[in-house]
Amino acid sequence: MTFTVPGRDWFAIDTTGIVGKDVLGEKPMYDIAFSMWRVGNVYADACRWTGTELDPILGRTVDDLANALSAQIGRSGTQPTDVTIDGYSGKKVELSLPADLDPKECDGGEVRTWIAATGGGYGGFVYGAGQKNTVYILDVDGERLVIDTMYLPGTSAETLAELDQIIDSIDIEP
């Protein structure tokens, strides 16, 4: 996948394709970010996640993941809606965290959304209360690809428009 990052103030957070921008001046806080994932499973409860991995494990379809995220406890999820990116169809789910959430009160002091399909890591990172994520789940020639965007309260409309520009610029090469 390739994409165009507008402006010079976006930066690579790590080598896995996560880019972010510090717009509120609280480094190393990432107030807005974009990342790509292959999701293997979902936690049923994002805050009290210990031992809540879906069992049986999450199915392999776009709908399986979209429905699991929409139903996740601890994050307000919208009903999945249809989306197309670079000609690939899928679903979009918008997730929100409560404005008064203190992630330190969650298991391990953090909110966890999903488990990566490879490497044993987890994703859907949370950087603060009131965080919003838009999760795009695409079927790319039979493989599920997840594009996760996030932003914190106070992020400007101009910066959110830049995030939309990144999504609009995506070119997927299966």
N, C-alpha and C positions, 0 to 999 in steps of 0.2 A: 504494500500500500504506500502510496505517496500522497502528500498534501502540501499545501502552501501555507506558511505561517505569516500572517500580516504583521508588519512592524518589526522593530528590532528589540523590543522589550520582552518578547517571549523567549523562553530558554528551555533547554533540555533538562528535565529533572533527573532522568537516568537514561541508560542505554537501551531500554526496552520500547522506546517510542512515546514516552510520556513527556509532554511539553506543558509548561505552565507560565503563569505571569503573576507577579506580586504587585497588585494594584492598591493595596491598603497599607503598604509600608511596614509589614510585620514579619520580615524574613526570619526564618526560612519558610514562612507560611506561603502556601500557594493558594491564592484567592480564586483562581480559575485554572482549570487544567483539562487536558484532552489525553486519552490513553486508549490503547487497543488490548484486547484480551481474548483468550480462549478459556471459557468458563467450564469447569468440570462439575461443580456442585454449588448449591446455595445453602446458606444458613437459614433456618426457619425463623430465627429471631436475631436481628442484627446487633442488639445490645447484649443480650444474654445468650451469646452464640455458642458457648462451650457445650459440646455434645448435641447441637441442634442441626447438624448436617442432614439434609434430606435423606431419608432411608425408606424405600429404595432410592438409590442415587438418581439425581436429575436426569430426565430423558435427554435425547440428543437433538431435539427439534427446536426451532426458533420459538414456537408456541410454548414448549415446556419451560424454557427459561423465562420468557416474558410473563407467563402466568405465575411462576414461582416468585419473581421479583415483585410483581403487583401485590401478591398476598403476604409478603414478608412482614413479620411483626417488627415494630420499632422504626419503620420507615413508612411514611404515607406514600403508597404507590398508586399511580393512575391505572386505569384499565389500558391494556395494550392497544395501540393504534397502528395502522399500516404505515409503512415508510419505505421509500426507495432511495438508495444512495448508489451513484455510479451504475445504475441499471440493475442493481441487486435488491430484491425485495426482502422485507423483514418486518419487524415490529419495533415500536418505540415505547418505552415506559419512563415516566418521570417520577423520581423519588425525592422525598423531602424528609428532612429531620426536624424535630421540634426546635423552636427558637430557644427553649430553655434547657435543652439537653446538655449535660455535662458528660462527655465521653469517658472521663475518668471513673464514672460510676458504673460503666459497663465492664463485662468480663475482660480481664487483662488491661483495663484502662483504654479500650478502643472499641469502635464500632467496626464490624466486619460484614460485608455484603455477600461475597462469594469466594469460592476456592478455585484457584487456577487449575486448568486441565493438566498442565505440566509444571514441574518444579516445586509443587507443594506450597506455593505462596498463596496469598489471599489478595483480593482486590475490592474495588468499590470503596477506596480509601475515604476517610472522613477527616476533614481538617477543622471543622467547627460546627457549632450549633446553627441551625437554620439552613444548613447546606442543601443545595439543590443539585440533583444529578439528572441528566437525560441520558438514558441508556438505549443505544441503537443496536438491535440484534439482527444480523443479516444472515441469509443463507447464500453462501458463496460456493456454488457448485457442490452442494451437499455438505459443506463444512459450516459450522456456526462461528461467526465472527462477531465480537462485541466491541463496540466503540462507546466509551464512557466519557461523558463530559460532566464537569462539576463547577459550581461557583458558589461563593459565599455571599451572604447579605451585604449590601453596600457596593457590589460590583456595578459599575456604570453601564448604561445602555450601549455606549460606544464599545466598551470591552466585550459585552455580550454579542454585539454585532460582529466583532472580530472572530469570536468562537464560531458563529454561524458561517462566516467566510471559510474557516478551516473545514468545516463539515461539507460545505458546498464544493470545495476544491478537491475532495478525496477522489483518487484514482486507484481502483483495486485491480491488481494483476494476479489472478489465481494461479 
